[in-house]
Amino acid sequence: MYNKEDEKRLYEQAISLLKAPEDGEDMIESLRDIINYADWKYYVQDEPVFADEEYDRLFKKLKQLEEKYPEQVTADSPTQRVALGLSEKFPAVSHLVPMLSLDNTYNAEDLRDWDKRCKDYAGTGEIEYCVEPKYDGASISLVYEHGKLQRAATRGDGVMGEEITPNAKMIRSLPLSASFGKQHVEQIEIRGEVVIHKKVFAEYNEQRAAQGLAPLANPRNAASGTLRILDPQEVRKRKLSAIVYHISDYTLRGDRPKGLDTHYGSLEWLYNLGFPTPVKEMKVFKSIDDVIRFCDEFETRRDDLPFEVDGLVVKVNSFALQDKMGMTSHHPRWAVAYKFKARQATSKLLRVEFQVGRTGSITPVAKIEPVPIGGVTVTSISLFNEDVVREKDLHIGDTVLVERAGDVIPYIVKPMAELRTGHEKKIKFPTECPVCGGELEKPEGEAVWRCININCPAQVVERIIHFASKDAMDIRNLGESNISKFYELGLLKDIPGIYKIDWDEVLRLEGFKEKSVNNLKTAVENSKQQPLNRVIYGLGIRYVGETTAKTLAHAVTHIKDLYEWNEEKLISLEDIGPKVASSVAAFFHNPENRDMLDELEQAGVNLVNKHSGHKQSGGKLSGKTFLFTGTLAQLKRSEAEQMVEDRGGSILSGVSSKLNYLVVGEDAGSKLEKAKKLGTVTILTEGEFLSMIG
């Protein structure tokens, strides 16, 4: 439909129009072409070409110009219909009611303007509004007949969608049947959003990385792409979720069910029938000022939700008023999206640097032109490994689409290949360690190249940083910059060297005063008494996280007991598999690592499991296993886990038949569902847990 020259021309026009200080009638045709192209890329090719905020600005500019010059409005303008296109992978089906877009607002002033328009259309000065999260996923339409799911379809072009019923049936949160028959409903069309839980998405990407595959870009694209996979069993593996948010049409045999007078009531009705709806996050307000206050407050906690959201949707609550207000060919007049701050932007890839981690892993890091995203200026982005660089086909000099996952982690979604001029350069992966010049190797089945020189300066520094970190030995003020400085000056050469630092020499360094040096010295001294699990975690053994470190610590009286453990014995421990066992055994059988532990012991570092005697004598929770999920209100998770261990219990890393108690906080996700299905796990609230431990 578009060749490379067309794509480059339209993108350059878009950038020019975004920067244009004034709007003119002559821009209308160009804006239509650009938006039609962007819709085709997004909905048909699954390749967004603009950041969301850029697209919204272009669409708003076109809409304003058409309002200013109404004689220029055409029937095929993007403002007069929903987005372009369907693919040929799935059969096309008609929606019972068109799936329209939403008009967008970005600030309090926009919402107040919309409120005035609502009151004009409704003919009343008082309107009740319902506010709900705007989930960032893939839209879906569901048709139930006589209580059975008959058809599921994507949004498509808003009038026609792609039938994906077999894939939708793989989404376990969607009921295959519901008791609509008791409610006299013969047919009903329900709208919703298919999403991926943040934790599920992270776990899936970890699995892909372990298999040497590139990570999925973001939950939204992952959900959209998964719905259009031809193999339903592969869809099942992605563990999609769904949230339904609207009843678009229904046919009754009798009286209308109670609750179908308002939007809130309808979603509460669906929730009681077993559908996943946002009722727990929804609020109803009598005034737009209350709506605005809620929007401001909600944006500050958007990342506490289990799913990605990119805004809130404000709707007139009364169905009677919705019918009276009607809709345009593009959007309903009774609903509007309040969009949060931009999370995407475009920038230029300037160069790629290669960093060496504590296990020797070589990580390419993209350096881009500084770009603000969600209130933070992004300049560096991890590219994970060589395979990701190759699969994304990144070149130095590319214009790239950048996004921040959860407003925290930046990543490159894709290069804008259509904008290449021919001067871009391929990224060359190093053939030797960029720090020590040592040999690199790529173990079979892994995606990461590693420097095999264990004495590589970069690895040594990273190991010391990890050992001193907050979750390990928690040596305050001995941060990355101080460790790097001490290493460069020869004051620190390895982990045991932390306890041999010449503090008189440190006092002579610029910027170090007696008080700060004494504080640092005290922090180092205090770290000697950290529990054994923190020491094991701090050693940086590959595949050993905090939970596994606790498992190892609780299995021994002294860390040197692990010298005698083989892989078979390690695998007998809770949650330790062959890969972890092999890594742990190799670490403790290595003579250099044993020498390091001798030095730590001589320096006075605790290498004894001080809780072993207590646990053997039978604590209150002795022999019981626990797992925490969701956000706890009164305790930090680490505090709660320590309470369990102090009383003889154990912490597991996942839900299994070996789990006795699952303690759930707010927004408990997949672990809770799995525990319910097992039927053997006792589920506790935080309050019940606190009562149990006294």
Phi, psi and omega per residue, in radians:
M1 nan -0.688 3.095
Y2 -2.220 2.329 3.034
N3 -1.600 3.072 -3.055
K4 -1.087 -0.644 3.123
E5 -1.141 -0.714 3.096
D6 -1.059 -0.792 -3.085
E7 -1.111 -0.754 3.139
K8 -1.120 -0.760 -3.119
R9 -1.099 -0.804 -3.101
L10 -1.158 -0.670 3.125
Y11 -1.149 -0.779 -3.136
E12 -1.113 -0.649 3.079
Q13 -1.100 -0.716 -3.131
A14 -1.075 -0.813 3.140
I15 -1.075 -0.704 3.128
S16 -1.120 -0.729 -3.126
L17 -1.228 -0.588 3.093
L18 -1.120 -0.558 -3.113
K19 -1.562 -0.197 -3.074
A20 -1.124 2.202 -3.098
P21 -1.264 -0.407 -3.088
E22 -2.184 2.751 3.103
D23 -1.891 2.461 3.128
G24 -2.431 2.760 -3.121
E25 -1.020 -0.519 -3.094
D26 -1.257 -0.152 -3.139
M27 -1.474 -0.311 -2.966
I28 -1.010 -0.871 -3.088
E29 -1.095 -0.710 3.124
S30 -1.118 -0.733 3.131
L31 -1.098 -0.697 3.104
R32 -1.066 -0.805 -3.132
D33 -1.078 -0.747 -3.107
I34 -1.124 -0.790 -3.092
I35 -1.215 -0.663 3.068
N36 -1.067 -0.716 3.104
Y37 -1.117 -0.796 -3.136
A38 -1.097 -0.701 3.106
D39 -1.103 -0.729 3.136
W40 -1.091 -0.757 3.136
K41 -1.118 -0.725 -3.041
Y42 -1.317 -0.873 -2.980
Y43 -1.533 -0.509 -3.093
V44 -1.745 -0.791 -3.095
Q45 -1.558 -0.187 -3.065
D46 1.009 0.616 -3.113
E47 -2.342 1.553 3.131
P48 -1.047 2.315 -3.091
V49 -1.791 -0.279 3.093
F50 -2.194 2.669 2.937
A51 -1.117 2.620 -3.099
D52 -0.935 -0.761 -3.092
E53 -1.144 -0.628 3.112
E54 -1.163 -0.766 3.121
Y55 -1.061 -0.804 -3.124
D56 -1.052 -0.693 3.128
R57 -1.138 -0.715 3.123
L58 -1.130 -0.753 -3.126
F59 -1.135 -0.742 -3.135
K60 -1.130 -0.663 3.120
K61 -1.096 -0.759 3.116
L62 -1.105 -0.773 -3.124
K63 -1.063 -0.759 3.132
Q64 -1.126 -0.685 -3.140
L65 -1.181 -0.666 3.133
E66 -1.218 -0.540 3.051
E67 -1.201 -0.592 -3.139
K68 -1.325 -0.594 -3.129
Y69 -2.172 1.257 -3.044
P70 -1.039 -0.449 3.135
E71 -1.187 -0.252 -3.127
Q72 -1.579 -0.109 -3.112
V73 -1.226 2.289 3.115
T74 -2.059 2.768 -3.084
A75 -1.126 -0.473 -3.094
D76 -1.710 0.226 3.100
S77 -1.165 2.526 3.100
P78 -0.995 -0.423 3.136
T79 -1.328 -0.236 -3.068
Q80 -1.793 -0.006 -3.137
R81 -2.653 3.108 3.109
V82 -1.601 3.037 -2.977
A83 -1.065 2.835 -3.100
L84 -1.188 2.642 2.544
G85 1.332 2.583 3.015
L86 -2.257 2.716 3.047
S87 -1.594 3.114 -3.126
E88 -1.814 0.157 -3.069
K89 -1.310 -0.534 -3.074
F90 -2.257 2.658 3.122
P91 -1.123 2.504 3.131
A92 -1.490 2.434 3.101
V93 -2.356 2.708 -3.133
S94 -1.575 2.373 3.002
H95 -1.272 2.560 3.099
L96 -1.122 -0.640 3.068
V97 -2.308 2.360 -3.117
P98 -0.954 2.464 3.070
M99 -1.598 1.710 -3.078
L100 -1.451 2.885 3.035
S101 -1.442 3.136 3.044
L102 -2.010 2.509 2.979
D103 -1.254 2.626 -3.056
N104 -1.940 2.544 2.971
T105 -2.258 2.757 -3.051
Y106 -2.275 -0.151 -3.088
N107 -2.715 3.092 -3.095
A108 -1.092 -0.658 -3.127
E109 -1.089 -0.743 3.106
D110 -1.062 -0.742 -3.125
L111 -1.146 -0.669 3.123
R112 -1.174 -0.652 3.080
D113 -1.103 -0.740 3.131
W114 -1.131 -0.691 3.106
D115 -1.034 -0.727 3.127
K116 -1.116 -0.725 3.137
R117 -1.139 -0.693 3.119
C118 -1.034 -0.782 -3.106
K119 -1.181 -0.578 3.073
D120 -1.153 -0.835 -3.132
Y121 -1.151 -0.660 -3.073
A122 -1.415 -0.371 -3.133
G123 1.248 0.539 3.133
T124 -2.545 2.667 -3.131
G125 -1.620 -0.057 -3.134
E126 -2.239 2.133 3.128
I127 -2.312 2.368 3.052
E128 -1.624 2.257 -3.103
Y129 -1.942 2.524 3.053
C130 -1.963 2.325 -3.098
V131 -2.109 2.323 -3.115
E132 -2.491 2.778 3.126
P133 -1.112 2.552 3.025
K134 -1.735 1.676 -3.048
Y135 -1.233 2.438 -3.059
D136 -1.705 1.485 -3.113
G137 -2.557 -2.464 -3.122
A138 -2.078 2.242 -3.102
S139 -1.220 2.554 -3.127
I140 -2.504 2.584 3.099
S141 -2.115 2.280 -3.075
L142 -2.091 2.315 3.086
V143 -2.038 2.130 3.070
Y144 -1.915 2.358 3.075
E145 -2.171 2.178 -3.109
H146 0.899 0.691 3.041
G147 1.502 -0.060 -3.096
K148 -1.924 2.454 3.064
L149 -1.220 2.011 -3.106
Q150 -1.764 -0.557 -3.031
R151 -2.747 2.456 3.005
A152 -2.248 2.474 -3.097
A153 -2.514 2.662 3.031
T154 -1.335 2.997 3.138
R155 -1.161 -0.674 -3.133
G156 1.037 -2.259 3.130
D157 -1.663 0.159 3.116
G158 1.675 -0.519 3.084
V159 -1.768 -0.756 3.085
M160 -2.039 2.475 3.073
G161 -2.230 3.073 3.110
E162 -1.710 2.245 -3.124
E163 -1.290 2.162 -3.094
I164 -2.295 0.619 -3.042
T165 -0.961 -0.812 3.137
P166 -1.038 -0.646 3.129
N167 -1.239 -0.703 3.133
A168 -1.086 -0.573 3.135
K169 -1.197 -0.234 3.080
M170 -1.456 -0.125 3.139
I171 -1.558 1.858 -2.944
R172 -1.202 -0.363 -3.140
S173 -1.354 -0.200 3.118
L174 -1.605 2.130 3.097
P175 -1.162 2.380 3.050
L176 -1.380 -0.350 3.061
S177 -2.618 2.714 3.131
A178 -2.567 2.786 -3.035
S179 -1.444 0.884 3.082
F180 -1.153 -0.493 -3.108
G181 -1.024 -0.684 3.116
K182 -1.164 -0.357 -3.127
Q183 -1.702 0.128 3.106
H184 1.161 0.519 3.128
V185 -1.781 2.011 -3.134
E186 -1.424 -0.744 -3.130
Q187 -2.513 2.466 3.127
I188 -2.565 2.437 3.073
E189 -1.959 2.164 -3.066
I190 -2.109 2.358 3.123
R191 -1.773 2.607 3.117
G192 -2.814 -3.032 -3.125
E193 -2.262 2.266 3.057
V194 -1.582 2.222 -3.034
V195 -2.364 2.953 3.058
I196 -2.148 2.261 3.096
H197 -1.027 2.429 -3.095
K198 -0.972 -0.741 -3.124
K199 -1.182 -0.707 3.108
V200 -1.090 -0.732 3.128
F201 -1.082 -0.773 3.132
A202 -1.117 -0.753 3.133
E203 -1.122 -0.693 -3.131
Y204 -1.131 -0.709 3.115
N205 -1.181 -0.592 3.069
E206 -1.108 -0.710 3.103
Q207 -1.118 -0.729 3.119
R208 -1.112 -0.711 3.131
A209 -1.103 -0.711 3.129
A210 -1.128 -0.481 3.116
Q211 -1.559 0.039 -3.141
G212 1.386 0.312 -3.139
L213 -1.733 2.685 3.112
A214 -1.214 2.483 3.110
P215 -1.199 2.666 3.044
L216 -1.240 2.565 -2.970
A217 -1.117 -0.934 -3.118
N218 -2.796 2.836 -3.090
P219 -1.008 -0.642 -3.113
R220 -1.105 -0.919 -3.135
N221 -1.135 -0.604 3.131
A222 -1.126 -0.740 3.128
A223 -1.130 -0.797 -3.125
S224 -1.104 -0.782 -3.133
G225 -1.171 -0.652 -3.113
T226 -1.134 -0.684 -3.129
L227 -1.060 -0.388 -3.059
R228 -1.901 0.332 3.014
I229 -1.371 2.413 -3.051
L230 -1.316 -0.364 -3.110
D231 -1.752 1.906 -3.128
P232 -1.042 -0.528 3.134
Q233 -1.162 -0.569 3.061
E234 -1.213 -0.613 3.066
V235 -1.073 -0.730 3.140
R236 -1.024 -0.692 -3.102
K237 -1.118 -0.475 -3.094
R238 -1.335 -0.195 3.071
K239 0.939 0.927 3.105
L240 -1.191 2.708 2.994
S241 -2.140 2.960 3.088
A242 -2.508 2.629 3.072
I243 -2.342 2.127 -3.141
V244 -1.650 2.464 -2.989
Y245 -2.361 0.077 -3.075
H246 -2.855 2.403 2.952
I247 -1.754 2.027 -3.060
S248 -1.653 -0.408 -3.096
D249 -2.892 2.572 3.037
Y250 -2.733 2.700 3.109
T251 -2.131 2.225 -3.052
L252 -1.885 2.682 3.000
R253 -1.753 -0.237 -3.101
G254 -2.631 -2.454 -3.117
D255 -1.222 2.657 3.118
R256 -1.199 2.336 3.131
P257 -1.038 2.596 3.117
K258 -1.123 2.364 3.116
G259 1.860 -0.241 -3.090
L260 -1.554 0.530 3.049
D261 -1.705 -0.380 -3.108
T262 -2.294 2.791 3.097
H263 -1.111 -0.807 3.131
Y264 -1.057 -0.783 -3.140
G265 -1.065 -0.657 -3.121
S266 -1.169 -0.673 3.137
L267 -1.308 -0.521 3.041
E268 -1.177 -0.676 3.100
W269 -1.090 -0.818 3.116
L270 -1.107 -0.696 3.133
Y271 -1.043 -0.741 -3.136
N272 -1.221 -0.325 3.075
L273 -1.551 -0.015 3.077
G274 1.835 0.161 -3.134
F275 -1.592 2.529 3.049
P276 -1.347 1.974 3.128
T277 -2.231 2.883 -3.121
P278 -1.517 0.471 -3.020
V279 -1.012 -0.561 -3.100
K280 -1.254 -0.366 3.123
E281 -1.787 -0.137 -3.073
M282 -1.417 2.601 3.073
K283 -2.371 2.576 3.092
V284 -1.997 2.330 -3.082
F285 -2.291 2.665 -3.128
K286 -1.608 -0.275 -3.086
S287 -2.438 2.725 -3.139
I288 -1.210 -0.482 3.102
D289 -1.132 -0.683 3.077
D290 -1.151 -0.654 3.081
V291 -1.055 -0.801 -3.109
I292 -1.091 -0.757 3.115
R293 -1.077 -0.711 3.127
F294 -1.144 -0.711 3.125
C295 -1.058 -0.769 3.134
D296 -1.095 -0.763 -3.116
E297 -1.203 -0.702 -3.075
F298 -1.149 -0.643 -3.100
E299 -1.074 -0.526 -3.121
T300 -1.253 -0.331 -3.111
R301 -2.116 0.367 -3.085
R302 -1.038 -0.566 -3.076
D303 -1.477 -0.003 3.023
D304 -1.408 -0.255 -3.135
L305 -1.307 2.652 -3.137
P306 -1.257 -0.290 -3.137
F307 -2.115 2.738 3.096
E308 -1.236 2.365 3.013
V309 -2.231 2.548 3.120
D310 -2.061 0.205 3.102
G311 2.917 -2.871 3.062
L312 -2.210 2.673 3.058
V313 -1.961 2.204 3.118
V314 -1.849 2.200 -3.087
K315 -2.260 2.542 2.950
V316 -1.140 2.226 -2.985
N317 -1.311 -0.608 -3.071
S318 -1.346 2.190 3.078
F319 -1.159 -0.586 3.133
A320 -1.100 -0.748 3.097
L321 -1.204 -0.630 3.091
Q322 -1.025 -0.803 3.131
D323 -1.080 -0.675 -3.122
K324 -1.186 -0.651 -3.079
M325 -1.351 -0.579 3.077
G326 1.266 -2.746 -3.072
M327 -2.687 2.821 2.997
T328 -1.574 -3.088 3.096
S329 -1.296 -0.173 -3.096
H330 -1.893 -0.681 -3.027
H331 -2.646 2.693 3.034
P332 -1.252 2.508 3.122
R333 -1.326 -0.320 -3.022
W334 -1.640 0.123 3.130
A335 -2.467 2.615 3.131
V336 -2.624 2.598 3.085
A337 -1.705 2.293 3.008
Y338 -1.754 1.891 -3.020
K339 -1.534 2.375 3.057
F340 -1.326 3.030 -3.120
K341 -1.005 2.592 -3.062
A342 -0.994 2.452 3.095
R343 -2.036 0.032 -3.141
Q344 -2.242 2.720 3.040
A345 -2.878 2.903 3.048
T346 -1.891 2.578 -3.141
S347 -2.615 -3.058 -3.129
K348 -2.047 2.332 3.106
L349 -1.411 1.929 -3.043
L350 -1.501 -0.764 -3.120
R351 -2.888 2.987 3.082
V352 -2.227 2.216 3.074
E353 -1.858 2.650 -3.093
F354 -2.012 2.049 -3.084
Q355 -1.807 2.592 -3.117
V356 -1.902 2.166 -3.131
G357 -1.543 3.135 -3.059
R358 -1.212 -0.363 3.071
T359 -1.737 0.206 3.120
G360 1.527 0.002 -3.117
S361 -1.119 2.388 3.126
I362 -1.720 2.004 -3.095
T363 -1.977 2.086 3.052
P364 -1.294 2.343 -3.138
V365 -2.158 2.121 -3.139
A366 -1.393 2.335 3.008
K367 -1.864 2.086 -3.061
I368 -2.060 2.864 3.022
E369 -1.064 2.323 -3.093
P370 -0.918 2.301 -3.127
V371 -2.470 2.286 3.113
P372 -1.379 2.259 3.075
I373 -2.385 2.037 3.094
G374 1.045 0.625 3.078
G375 1.525 0.035 3.133
V376 -2.198 2.421 3.100
T377 -1.544 2.115 -3.102
V378 -1.732 2.276 3.105
T379 -2.232 -0.409 -3.094
S380 -2.257 2.464 -3.110
I381 -2.486 2.223 3.083
S382 -1.203 2.403 3.070
L383 -1.858 0.131 2.997
F384 1.265 -1.197 -3.094
N385 -2.808 3.079 -3.077
E386 -1.071 -0.665 -3.106
D387 -1.076 -0.670 3.127
V388 -1.124 -0.748 3.114
V389 -1.030 -0.755 -3.120
R390 -1.212 -0.798 -3.080
E391 -1.158 -0.625 3.106
K392 -1.377 -0.219 3.141
D393 0.978 0.877 -3.127
L394 -1.446 2.487 3.090
H395 -2.274 2.584 3.005
I396 -1.099 2.273 -3.106
G397 1.731 -0.131 3.121
D398 -1.154 2.547 2.838
T399 -1.435 2.245 -3.035
V400 -2.182 2.620 3.053
L401 -1.617 2.122 -3.049
V402 -1.982 2.438 3.125
E403 -2.399 2.632 3.055
R404 -1.920 2.000 3.131
A405 -1.275 2.190 3.129
G406 1.060 0.447 -3.089
D407 1.016 0.400 -3.112
V408 -2.228 -1.132 -2.991
I409 -1.589 2.056 3.101
P410 -1.459 2.545 3.029
Y411 -2.639 2.795 3.122
I412 -1.592 2.068 3.137
V413 -1.261 -0.802 -3.076
K414 -2.983 2.757 2.970
P415 -1.510 2.658 3.045
M416 -1.570 1.398 -3.029
A417 -1.057 -0.500 -3.106
E418 -1.203 -0.212 -3.119
L419 -1.711 0.046 -3.102
R420 -1.150 2.473 -3.119
T421 -1.798 -0.187 -3.069
G422 1.786 -0.159 3.135
H423 -1.639 -0.065 3.131
E424 -1.204 2.671 -3.101
K425 -2.117 2.491 3.099
K426 -1.169 2.589 3.122
I427 -1.482 2.138 -3.123
K428 -1.691 2.119 3.105
F429 -1.401 2.423 -3.080
P430 -1.159 2.606 3.091
T431 -1.717 -0.114 3.079
E432 -2.505 2.850 -3.092
C433 -1.024 2.216 -3.116
P434 -1.202 -0.190 -3.133
V435 -1.791 -0.938 -3.059
C436 -1.823 -0.155 -3.131
G437 1.359 0.145 -3.104
G438 -1.293 3.026 -3.100
E439 -1.242 2.509 3.059
L440 -1.873 2.555 3.038
E441 -2.420 2.667 3.134
K442 -2.156 1.742 -3.103
P443 -0.997 2.565 -3.131
E444 -1.030 2.337 3.124
G445 1.483 0.009 3.124
E446 -1.968 2.771 -3.110
A447 -1.771 -0.100 -2.980
V448 -1.892 2.330 2.979
W449 -1.421 2.532 -3.119
R450 -2.313 2.511 2.984
C451 -1.410 2.189 -3.048
I452 -1.585 0.018 3.103
N453 -1.456 1.801 -3.073
I454 -1.133 -0.338 3.132
N455 -1.685 0.228 3.079
C456 -0.999 2.201 -3.083
P457 -0.896 -0.688 -3.123
A458 -1.116 -0.731 3.124
Q459 -1.142 -0.739 -3.122
V460 -1.038 -0.839 -3.132
V461 -1.084 -0.769 -3.137
E462 -1.136 -0.621 3.104
R463 -1.156 -0.697 3.116
I464 -1.150 -0.742 3.120
I465 -1.032 -0.779 -3.135
H466 -1.130 -0.753 -3.122
F467 -1.048 -0.678 -3.087
A468 -1.504 -0.081 -3.010
S469 -1.153 2.906 -3.048
K470 -1.017 -0.721 -3.082
D471 -1.432 -0.168 3.102
A472 -1.804 -1.870 -3.076
M473 -1.472 -0.155 3.038
D474 0.899 0.969 3.122
I475 -1.586 1.702 -3.048
R476 -1.043 2.412 3.066
N477 1.306 -0.149 3.022
L478 -1.600 1.158 -3.054
G479 -1.510 -3.001 -3.077
E480 -0.997 -0.774 -3.069
S481 -1.186 -0.739 3.129
N482 -1.167 -0.712 3.122
I483 -1.096 -0.778 3.124
S484 -1.086 -0.729 -3.139
K485 -1.137 -0.828 -3.134
F486 -1.076 -0.646 -3.140
Y487 -1.171 -0.803 -3.140
E488 -1.068 -0.578 -3.114
L489 -1.533 -0.030 3.120
G490 1.418 0.181 3.126
L491 -1.447 -0.216 -3.071
L492 -2.615 2.160 -3.076
K493 -2.136 -0.311 3.141
D494 -2.794 -3.134 -3.096
I495 -1.052 -0.870 3.109
P496 -1.057 -0.431 -3.141
G497 -1.084 -0.328 3.080
I498 -0.992 -0.617 -3.063
Y499 -1.625 0.185 3.119
K500 -2.206 0.226 -3.094
I501 -1.058 2.357 3.077
D502 -1.435 1.719 -3.038
W503 -1.202 -0.447 3.060
D504 -1.135 -0.660 3.098
E505 -1.188 -0.679 3.126
V506 -1.088 -0.671 3.127
L507 -1.064 -0.463 -3.121
R508 -1.409 -0.193 -3.114
L509 -1.345 2.563 3.122
E510 -1.115 2.331 3.097
G511 1.611 -0.082 -3.138
F512 -1.888 2.040 3.118
K513 -1.818 2.916 -3.061
E514 -1.025 -0.717 -3.116
K515 -1.129 -0.801 -3.115
S516 -1.152 -0.653 3.126
V517 -1.186 -0.693 3.114
N518 -1.132 -0.686 3.102
N519 -1.103 -0.744 3.140
L520 -1.155 -0.747 3.123
K521 -1.061 -0.731 3.119
T522 -1.126 -0.723 3.136
A523 -1.096 -0.710 3.106
V524 -1.118 -0.767 -3.127
E525 -1.126 -0.736 -3.132
N526 -1.133 -0.542 -3.096
S527 -1.128 -0.340 -3.138
K528 -1.101 -0.366 -3.088
Q529 -1.735 0.160 3.111
Q530 -1.095 2.593 3.129
P531 -1.114 2.770 -3.028
L532 -1.033 -0.620 -3.109
N533 -1.089 -0.594 3.101
R534 -1.215 -0.631 3.097
V535 -1.100 -0.818 -3.122
I536 -1.084 -0.771 3.105
Y537 -1.094 -0.708 -3.114
G538 -1.152 -0.380 3.138
L539 -1.177 -0.284 3.058
G540 1.270 0.577 3.117
I541 -1.178 2.286 -3.063
R542 -1.045 2.361 -3.134
Y543 1.317 -0.010 -3.118
V544 -1.718 1.841 3.075
G545 -1.641 -2.944 -3.063
E546 -1.116 -0.716 -3.118
T547 -1.181 -0.770 3.123
T548 -1.131 -0.639 3.105
A549 -1.070 -0.675 3.102
K550 -1.163 -0.706 3.120
T551 -1.041 -0.776 3.136
L552 -1.157 -0.754 -3.096
A553 -1.107 -0.711 -3.098
H554 -1.288 -0.242 -3.095
A555 -1.516 -0.165 -3.049
V556 -2.293 2.873 3.024
T557 -1.607 -0.650 3.138
H558 -2.353 2.544 -3.081
I559 -1.004 -0.523 -3.095
K560 -1.265 -0.172 3.012
D561 -1.057 -0.494 -3.117
L562 -1.227 -0.232 3.068
Y563 -1.042 -0.551 -3.033
E564 -1.628 -0.062 -3.082
W565 -1.484 2.306 3.022
N566 -1.739 3.116 -3.075
E567 -1.080 -0.690 -3.117
E568 -1.062 -0.745 -3.135
K569 -1.216 -0.644 3.119
L570 -1.122 -0.678 -3.118
I571 -1.144 -0.404 3.132
S572 -1.216 -0.251 3.128
L573 -1.370 2.688 -3.135
E574 -1.012 2.238 3.000
D575 1.170 0.316 3.070
I576 -1.921 2.094 -3.135
G577 -1.793 -3.082 -3.076
P578 -1.023 -0.710 -3.091
K579 -1.142 -0.794 3.125
V580 -1.163 -0.763 -3.125
A581 -1.038 -0.740 3.133
S582 -1.089 -0.738 -3.131
S583 -1.163 -0.761 -3.125
V584 -1.140 -0.798 -3.139
A585 -1.064 -0.758 -3.141
A586 -1.090 -0.683 -3.121
F587 -1.124 -0.853 -3.046
F588 -1.389 -0.199 3.053
H589 -1.631 -0.093 -3.130
N590 -1.394 2.136 -3.100
P591 -1.018 -0.642 -3.132
E592 -1.139 -0.672 3.123
N593 -1.214 -0.609 3.088
R594 -1.155 -0.687 3.086
D595 -1.085 -0.698 3.131
M596 -1.086 -0.738 3.134
L597 -1.157 -0.627 3.054
D598 -1.047 -0.770 -3.135
E599 -1.115 -0.721 3.134
L600 -1.109 -0.728 -3.138
E601 -1.136 -0.718 3.114
Q602 -1.121 -0.519 3.128
A603 -1.363 -0.139 3.105
G604 1.731 0.151 3.124
V605 -1.274 2.367 -3.135
N606 -1.191 2.131 3.079
L607 -2.096 0.310 -3.091
V608 -1.915 2.481 3.049
N609 -1.430 1.682 -3.056
K610 -1.213 -0.294 -3.118
H611 -1.613 -0.096 -3.020
S612 -1.080 -0.754 -3.132
G613 -1.105 -0.741 -3.135
H614 -1.058 -0.739 -3.089
K615 -1.217 -0.675 -3.127
Q616 -1.163 -0.533 -3.095
S617 -1.353 -0.130 3.045
G618 1.652 1.494 3.079
G619 -1.376 3.043 -3.100
K620 -1.049 -0.551 -3.107
L621 -1.908 0.328 -3.091
S622 -0.955 2.269 3.114
G623 1.443 -0.059 -3.132
K624 -1.697 2.526 3.135
T625 -1.977 2.475 -3.075
F626 -2.281 2.730 2.990
L627 -2.572 2.429 3.132
F628 -1.924 2.445 3.106
T629 -2.485 2.632 -3.093
G630 1.420 -3.084 -3.099
T631 -1.692 2.094 3.114
L632 -1.403 2.520 -3.064
A633 -1.532 -0.611 -3.015
Q634 -1.849 -0.411 -3.060
L635 -2.181 2.642 2.872
K636 -1.326 2.621 -3.099
R637 -1.062 -0.678 3.140
S638 -1.089 -0.625 3.103
E639 -1.166 -0.768 -3.135
A640 -1.108 -0.731 3.131
E641 -1.119 -0.676 3.131
Q642 -1.145 -0.637 3.094
M643 -1.050 -0.727 3.116
V644 -1.099 -0.845 -3.070
E645 -1.179 -0.621 3.107
D646 -1.119 -0.390 -3.116
R647 -1.829 0.302 3.024
G648 1.601 -0.043 3.137
G649 -1.459 3.048 -3.133
S650 -2.204 2.649 3.107
I651 -1.847 2.249 3.052
L652 -1.734 2.817 -3.116
S653 -1.686 -0.168 -3.128
G654 -2.745 2.959 3.136
V655 -1.417 2.198 3.094
S656 -2.672 3.133 3.136
S657 -1.161 -0.247 3.139
K658 -1.494 -0.124 -3.091
L659 -1.466 2.267 3.086
N660 -1.605 -0.793 -3.040
Y661 -2.304 2.305 2.986
L662 -1.962 2.064 3.137
V663 -1.712 2.113 -3.010
V664 -1.913 2.374 3.011
G665 -1.900 -2.787 3.115
E666 -1.173 2.543 3.069
D667 1.047 0.642 3.042
A668 -1.123 2.385 -3.013
G669 -1.969 -2.166 -2.977
S670 -1.125 -0.535 -3.140
K671 -1.095 -0.691 3.126
L672 -1.119 -0.784 -3.138
E673 -1.089 -0.726 -3.132
K674 -1.138 -0.716 3.139
A675 -1.096 -0.710 3.122
K676 -1.084 -0.711 -3.114
K677 -1.203 -0.615 3.109
L678 -1.087 -0.737 3.104
G679 1.371 -0.069 -3.113
T680 -1.857 -0.077 -3.065
V681 -1.707 2.306 3.051
T682 -1.460 2.162 -3.091
I683 -1.736 2.182 -3.099
L684 -2.071 2.544 2.915
T685 -1.401 2.969 3.103
E686 -1.077 -0.699 3.130
G687 -1.100 -0.737 3.120
E688 -1.135 -0.637 3.099
F689 -1.115 -0.795 -3.128
L690 -1.107 -0.639 3.091
S691 -1.161 -0.667 -3.132
M692 -1.078 -0.739 -3.070
I693 -1.521 -0.072 3.080
G694 1.305 nan nan
